[in-house]
Amino acid sequence: MSERNLNILVGIILLTAVVIWVDWPTNPGLHLDLGPFHIHRDIRVHQGLDLQGGLQVLLEAEVPADQEVTADDMTAARVIVENRVNGLGVVEPVVQKAGERRIIVELPGIEDPKQAIATLRETGLLEFIDAGHTFLPPGITVCTTYGGAVTTTVTETTPITGTNPLTDTEMPDVSNRVFTTVLTGRELADATLGLDQYGKPEIRFRLKPAGAKKFGDFTASHVGQFLAIAMDKQIISCPSIQTAIPDGSGRITGRFPLEEARSIAIQLKYGALPVPLKVVESRTVGPTLGQDSIQKSVQAGTIGLAVVLLFMLTYYRLPGALADLALILYALLNFACYKLIPVTLTLPAIAGFLLSIGMAVDANILVFERMKEELRRGQDLTRAAEAGFSRAWSSIRDSNLSSLITCVILYWFGSNFGASIVKGFAITLALGMLINLFTAITVTRTFVRFIFYLGGEGLQDRHRLLGI
């Protein structure tokens, strides 16, 4: 056996050890602190909505039926919604357009459905409002102007009476006033969630250069007055200007809980929606159904893999046993890739993996049938094995290439027409095809060379052992 083949065999053994470590159920993940380099990554299975439960929401543009909603508007809305979902910390969400006016959102493992829905559908229009000497308490809805034009109509006006918590004086009635918007969220460069010195949630923001200059000029000329902050026309905070703020950075504080503050920060960071969205349908998927699906899928996969392994061993004997080892490594490699990439496992994704197992076996069958033909012609064992792999390669390559092209088409279809289940199927099937090219050719060939080298001429005439 050549040194090159021996090196490949050692590499396969080391790869198998790494893959087993990745696939281990109690894998602790990677947590390394090497000087300036810090690596902290969990290695786990990412389950889809149908396996671990979660929330599925169908959003629709909330505009009159006769008003045109452009494809660019819905594309921009989808991107903003997807960014907001990622900001919620949801792993592998699905956000896709469905038709001309709708967006499908799937959130696996979501813990607070109400807050998630609010984060998705709120328009997210931030305004810094010149309140003058009037304190506007959080919760009221105001009418504002910007550049001399009224931008919205008043949906609710609240006569403000009671005591101003800052001055202990009676509040004036502001129900008929129109306030001037100084800046909007378009001027924001970034927004993050933080905690003040008392441990209460606050939103820290940073303005773009042009907005920072405008903000600095306004605060410098309005010291001692109030600058109200409104989200979708509703006041969330109304601080007084103590001094000029020339650097364009500031904080939004208010009486909001942590999750609400995080939701506001996400909406501000990723911008306002180009069109308002309404919830047409929301559905909560319980984890019980997912666990039952996992158990049945694992059972089906185990039975299917066992039948395939038994067939290869019974029909092809020694070469079949070597192919079984390569097939086991194939399954382990697929699962490791699902955890490392990561790939979200759904029922269609599992179906794609199970289908790829059969196609992986097909490659070995082509090789072994070619090899048996060469042995029947009187070729020696080593040459017959090499001829089997080389002559079967073109068929294996073409079949896998055609399958990969089909997977690309399915992935494109799933991405553009809101068919996420088709997308998951295409990903796992394509990944299986690529791994199959490695295990069916490189791994199986290395095993065959090694065993035939050890067996020597003694295997040449043992046709029964070789499956002839």
C-alpha positions in Angstrom: 0.0 0.0 0.0 1.5 3.4 -1.0 2.4 6.0 1.5 -0.2 8.4 0.0 -3.0 5.9 0.6 -1.8 5.3 4.1 -1.9 9.0 4.8 -5.4 9.2 3.5 -6.5 6.3 5.7 -5.0 8.1 8.8 -6.8 11.3 7.8 -10.1 9.4 7.5 -9.6 8.0 11.0 -8.8 11.4 12.4 -11.8 12.9 10.6 -14.1 10.2 12.0 -12.9 11.0 15.6 -13.6 14.7 15.1 -17.0 14.0 13.6 -17.9 11.7 16.5 -17.0 14.5 18.9 -19.1 17.0 17.1 -22.1 14.6 16.9 -21.8 13.6 20.6 -25.1 14.6 22.3 -23.4 16.3 25.3 -20.9 18.2 23.2 -19.8 21.2 25.2 -19.0 23.4 22.2 -15.9 25.4 21.5 -14.9 27.8 24.3 -11.3 29.0 23.9 -9.5 32.0 25.2 -6.1 32.3 23.5 -4.7 35.7 24.1 -6.6 38.2 21.9 -8.6 35.4 20.3 -11.8 34.4 22.0 -13.9 31.5 20.5 -17.2 30.7 22.1 -19.6 28.7 20.1 -22.2 26.2 21.0 -22.4 23.1 18.8 -26.0 21.8 18.8 -28.8 20.8 16.6 -31.0 23.7 15.3 -34.6 22.5 15.1 -37.2 24.1 12.9 -40.7 25.3 13.7 -42.3 21.9 13.1 -39.9 20.1 15.5 -39.4 22.4 18.5 -42.5 24.5 18.2 -42.7 28.2 18.0 -44.7 30.9 16.2 -45.8 31.3 12.6 -47.1 34.7 11.5 -48.7 35.8 8.2 -48.3 39.6 7.7 -50.0 41.7 5.0 -49.6 45.2 3.9 -52.2 47.3 5.7 -53.2 49.7 2.9 -56.4 50.2 0.9 -57.0 47.5 -1.7 -56.8 50.1 -4.5 -53.5 51.5 -3.3 -50.5 50.1 -5.1 -47.8 48.3 -3.1 -44.7 47.9 -5.2 -42.4 44.8 -5.2 -39.6 47.0 -3.9 -41.7 48.1 -0.9 -42.4 44.4 0.0 -38.8 43.4 -0.5 -37.6 46.2 1.7 -40.3 45.3 4.3 -39.1 41.6 4.2 -35.5 42.6 4.8 -36.4 44.9 7.7 -38.7 42.2 9.3 -35.9 39.7 8.9 -33.4 42.0 10.6 -35.8 42.6 13.4 -36.3 38.9 13.9 -32.5 38.3 14.0 -32.3 41.1 16.6 -34.7 39.1 18.7 -32.1 36.3 18.9 -34.2 33.7 17.1 -32.0 31.0 15.6 -32.6 30.3 11.9 -35.9 32.1 11.4 -37.8 31.9 8.1 -38.9 35.2 6.5 -40.3 35.0 3.0 -42.6 36.9 0.7 -45.9 35.2 -0.1 -47.6 36.7 -3.1 -47.6 40.5 -3.8 -48.7 41.8 -0.3 -47.9 39.2 2.2 -44.9 38.0 4.3 -44.6 34.7 6.1 -42.5 34.6 9.3 -41.6 31.5 11.2 -40.0 31.8 14.6 -38.7 28.6 16.1 -38.5 28.4 19.9 -40.0 31.9 20.5 -40.8 32.5 24.2 -42.9 35.7 24.0 -45.3 35.5 20.9 -47.1 38.8 21.7 -43.9 40.8 22.0 -42.5 39.2 18.9 -45.6 40.1 16.8 -45.4 43.6 18.1 -41.8 43.9 17.1 -42.5 42.6 13.6 -45.6 44.7 12.7 -44.9 48.1 14.3 -43.9 50.6 11.7 -41.0 51.8 13.8 -41.2 55.6 13.1 -39.0 57.5 15.5 -39.4 61.2 16.0 -37.6 63.8 18.2 -40.3 66.4 18.9 -39.9 70.0 20.0 -42.2 70.1 23.0 -41.0 73.5 24.1 -41.8 74.1 27.8 -44.5 71.4 27.9 -43.8 68.0 29.4 -45.4 65.2 27.5 -45.8 62.1 29.6 -45.3 58.7 28.0 -48.4 57.0 26.5 -50.1 59.9 24.7 -50.5 60.0 20.9 -49.5 63.3 19.3 -49.9 65.0 15.9 -46.7 66.3 14.4 -45.4 68.3 11.5 -42.1 68.1 9.6 -40.9 70.6 7.2 -44.2 72.5 7.4 -46.4 69.6 6.3 -48.6 67.4 8.5 -47.3 63.9 8.2 -50.1 62.0 10.0 -53.5 62.6 11.4 -54.3 62.4 15.1 -55.5 58.9 15.9 -56.0 59.7 19.6 -55.8 62.9 21.5 -55.6 62.9 25.3 -56.2 66.0 27.4 -53.3 66.0 29.8 -54.3 66.9 33.3 -52.6 66.1 36.6 -49.2 66.8 38.0 -46.0 67.2 36.0 -43.5 64.8 37.7 -40.6 67.2 37.0 -42.1 70.5 38.1 -45.1 69.5 40.3 -47.3 71.9 38.4 -50.6 71.3 36.6 -50.3 70.1 33.1 -51.8 72.1 30.3 -54.2 70.6 27.8 -52.2 69.8 24.6 -54.9 67.9 22.8 -55.3 70.5 20.1 -51.7 71.4 19.6 -49.5 70.3 16.7 -45.8 69.7 17.5 -42.8 70.1 15.3 -40.6 67.1 14.5 -36.9 68.0 14.8 -35.4 64.7 13.6 -36.7 61.3 12.5 -35.3 57.8 12.7 -33.8 58.3 9.2 -31.0 60.2 10.9 -30.1 57.2 13.2 -26.8 55.4 12.7 -27.2 52.9 15.4 -29.4 52.0 18.4 -28.6 49.5 21.2 -30.2 48.3 24.4 -28.4 49.2 27.7 -28.9 49.7 31.4 -28.6 53.0 33.4 -26.9 53.4 36.7 -29.9 52.1 38.5 -30.1 48.9 36.3 -33.2 50.1 34.4 -33.4 49.6 30.6 -32.5 52.4 28.3 -31.9 52.8 24.6 -28.6 54.3 23.5 -28.5 55.9 20.1 -26.0 57.5 17.7 -26.9 59.9 14.9 -25.4 60.2 11.4 -23.1 63.2 10.9 -25.8 65.4 9.3 -28.3 64.5 12.0 -25.7 65.0 14.7 -25.1 68.6 13.6 -28.8 69.3 13.4 -29.3 67.7 16.9 -26.4 69.7 18.3 -27.7 73.0 17.0 -31.2 72.4 18.3 -30.1 71.3 21.8 -27.8 74.3 22.0 -30.6 76.7 21.3 -33.3 75.0 23.4 -31.5 74.4 26.8 -34.1 74.1 29.6 -36.9 73.0 27.2 -38.3 69.5 26.6 -37.4 67.2 23.7 -40.1 64.5 23.4 -39.3 61.2 21.8 -42.1 59.4 20.0 -42.4 56.0 18.4 -45.2 55.7 15.9 -46.6 59.0 17.1 -46.8 57.8 20.7 -44.6 59.5 23.3 -42.2 57.1 25.0 -39.9 59.6 26.8 -39.7 63.4 27.3 -36.4 64.5 28.8 -35.4 68.1 29.4 -32.4 69.5 27.6 -29.8 70.3 30.2 -26.9 71.2 27.9 -26.0 71.1 24.2 -25.3 67.6 22.8 -22.8 68.1 19.9 -21.6 64.5 19.4 -24.9 63.1 18.2 -25.2 60.4 20.9 -27.9 60.1 23.5 -30.1 57.9 25.6 -33.8 57.2 25.6 -35.2 56.4 29.1 -38.7 55.7 30.1 -40.9 53.4 32.2 -40.7 50.4 29.9 -39.8 46.8 30.7 -36.7 45.1 29.4 -38.4 43.3 26.5 -40.2 46.4 25.3 -37.0 48.4 25.4 -35.3 45.6 23.4 -38.2 45.7 20.9 -37.9 49.5 20.5 -34.1 49.3 20.0 -34.5 46.7 17.3 -37.1 48.7 15.4 -34.9 51.8 15.6 -31.8 50.0 14.5 -33.3 48.4 11.4 -35.4 51.3 10.3 -39.1 52.0 9.7 -41.2 49.7 7.5 -42.0 51.2 4.1 -45.6 50.0 4.4 -47.6 49.2 7.6 -48.2 45.5 8.2 -51.1 43.8 9.9 -51.3 40.3 11.3 -53.6 38.2 9.1 -52.9 35.0 10.9 -50.7 33.8 13.8 -50.3 30.2 14.8 -48.5 28.7 17.8 -46.9 25.3 17.2 -46.5 23.3 20.4 -43.3 21.3 21.1 -45.3 18.1 21.7 -46.0 17.6 18.0 -42.4 18.3 17.3 -41.1 15.7 19.7 -43.4 13.1 18.3 -42.2 13.9 14.8 -38.6 13.7 15.9 -39.1 10.2 17.4 -40.9 8.9 14.3 -38.2 10.4 12.0 -35.4 8.9 14.0 -37.2 5.6 14.0 -37.7 5.7 10.2 -34.1 6.8 9.6 -32.8 4.0 11.8 -34.8 1.3 10.1 -34.0 2.6 6.6 -30.3 2.8 7.4 -30.3 -0.7 8.9 -32.0 -2.2 5.9 -29.5 -0.6 3.5 -26.5 -1.7 5.6 -27.9 -5.2 5.7 -28.5 -5.4 2.0 -25.0 -4.2 1.2 -23.4 -6.7 3.6 -25.6 -9.6 2.3 -25.2 -9.0 -1.4 -21.6 -7.7 -1.7 -20.1 -9.4 1.3 -16.6 -7.9 2.1 -16.8 -4.9 -0.3 -20.4 -4.4 1.1 -19.0 -4.3 4.7 -16.5 -1.7 3.7 -19.2 0.3 2.0 -21.2 0.1 5.2 -18.4 1.7 7.1 -18.2 4.5 4.6 -22.0 4.9 4.8 -21.9 5.2 8.6 -19.2 7.9 8.2 -21.5 9.5 5.6 -24.4 9.7 8.1 -22.0 11.1 10.8 -20.6 13.7 8.5 -24.1 14.9 7.5 -25.2 15.3 11.1 -21.9 17.1 12.0 -22.5 19.6 9.1 -26.0 20.2 10.3 -24.6 21.3 13.7 -21.6 23.2 12.4 -23.1 25.2 9.5 -25.8 25.2 11.0 -28.7 23.7 9.1 -32.2 24.0 10.5 -33.7 20.5 10.8 -37.3 20.3 9.7 -39.4 17.3 8.7 -38.8 18.0 4.9 -35.0 18.5 5.7 -34.9 15.1 7.4 -36.7 13.6 4.3 -34.0 15.1 2.1 -31.3 13.4 4.2 -33.1 10.0 4.1 -33.4 10.2 0.4 -29.7 11.1 0.1 -28.8 7.9 1.9 -30.3 5.8 -0.9 -28.5 7.8 -3.5 -25.2 7.4 -1.5 -25.6 3.6 -1.7 -26.3 3.8 -5.4 -22.8 5.1 -6.0 -21.3 2.1 -4.2 -23.5 -0.3 -6.2 -22.2 1.1 -9.4 -18.6 0.7 -8.3 -19.0 -2.9 -7.0 -20.9 -4.1 -10.1 -18.1 -2.7 -12.3 -15.5 -4.4 -10.1 -17.4 -7.8 -10.3 -17.4 -7.5 -14.1 -13.6 -7.1 -14.1 -13.1 -10.0 -11.8 -15.2 -12.3 -14.0 -13.0 -11.3 -16.9 -10.0 -12.6 -15.1 -8.5 -9.4 -13.9 -6.4 -9.5 -10.7 -8.1 -8.1 -7.5 -6.2 -4.8 -7.4 -6.7 -3.9 -11.0 -10.4 -4.9 -10.9 -10.9 -2.6 -7.9 -9.2 0.4 -9.6 -11.2 -0.2 -12.8 -14.4 -0.4 -10.9 -13.9 3.0 -9.3 -12.5 4.7 -12.4 -15.2 3.4 -14.8 -18.1 4.1 -12.4 -16.9 7.6 -11.8 -18.5 9.2 -14.8 -21.9 7.7 -14.0 -21.6 8.8 -10.3 -20.5 12.3 -11.3 -23.4 12.8 -13.8 -26.1 11.5 -11.5 -24.9 13.7 -8.6 -24.5 16.7 -10.8 -28.1 16.4 -12.1 -29.4 16.0 -8.5 -27.5 19.1 -7.5 -29.0 21.1 -10.3 -32.4 20.0 -9.2 -31.6 21.1 -5.7 -30.6 24.5 -6.9 -33.9 24.9 -8.7 -35.9 23.7 -5.6 -33.9 26.1 -3.4 -34.7 29.0 -5.8 -38.3 28.1 -5.9 -38.5 27.9 -2.1 -36.8 31.2 -1.6 -38.9 33.1 -4.1 -42.4 31.6 -3.5 -42.4 31.3 0.3 -42.1 27.5 0.2 -39.6 27.1 3.1 -40.3 23.3 3.4 -39.0 22.9 -0.2 -36.0 25.0 0.7 -35.0 22.8 3.7 -35.4 19.6 1.6 -33.1 21.0 -1.1 -30.4 22.0 1.4 -30.1 18.7 3.1 -30.3 16.7 -0.2 -27.6 18.9 -1.8 -25.4 18.6 1.2 -25.8 14.8 1.1 -24.8 14.7 -2.6 -21.6 16.6 -1.9 -20.6 14.4 1.0 -21.5 11.3 -1.0 -18.9 12.2 -3.6 -16.3 12.1 -0.8 -17.4 9.0 1.1 -18.5 6.8 -1.9 -15.2 7.5 -3.8 -12.4 8.5 -1.5 -13.4 6.7 1.7 -14.7 3.5 0.2 -11.7 3.3 -2.3 -9.2 3.8 0.6 -10.9 1.0 2.6 -10.9 -1.4 -0.3 -7.2 -0.7 -1.1 -6.3 -1.2 2.5 -8.2 -4.5 2.9 -7.1 -5.9 -0.5 -3.5 -5.0 0.4 -3.8 -6.9 3.7 -5.5 -9.9 2.1 -3.1 -10.1 -0.8 -3.5 -12.9 -3.3 -5.4 -15.0 -0.8 -8.6 -13.0 -1.6 -8.3 -13.4 -5.4 -10.1 -16.7 -5.6 -12.5 -16.3 -2.7 -15.3 -15.3 -4.9 -18.0 -16.0 -2.3 -16.3 -13.5 0.1 -16.2 -10.9 -2.7 -19.8 -11.3 -3.6 -19.3 -12.9 -7.0 
